[in-house]
């Protein structure tokens, strides 16, 4: 009878572990969904704020006004990621020119 109690305890622990994993999976899925739903609003805020900057201010952060127009295109995905990639590409090109013999 004693061995049966241990087996029941082990099964209960496994069941709780499975429930925790399942809840973790559901929580992660809900977090991804919330992020996906919030991304368009966040992208609009970013573009609106950047559009209020002057051309000089945009150049100071490594962007051009055309970058804002390009970021709106649907195939570019996340606006922030696109703008960061564009800025980094320009920075890399500029640094490569400095090393040119």
Protein Blocks (a to p, Z undefined) as FASTA:
>chain_A
ZZmmmmmmmmmmmmmmmmmmmmmmmmmmmmmmmmmmmmmmmmmmmmmmmmmpcfklmmmn
opafklmmmmmpmklopaklmmmmmmmmmmmmmmmmmmpZZ
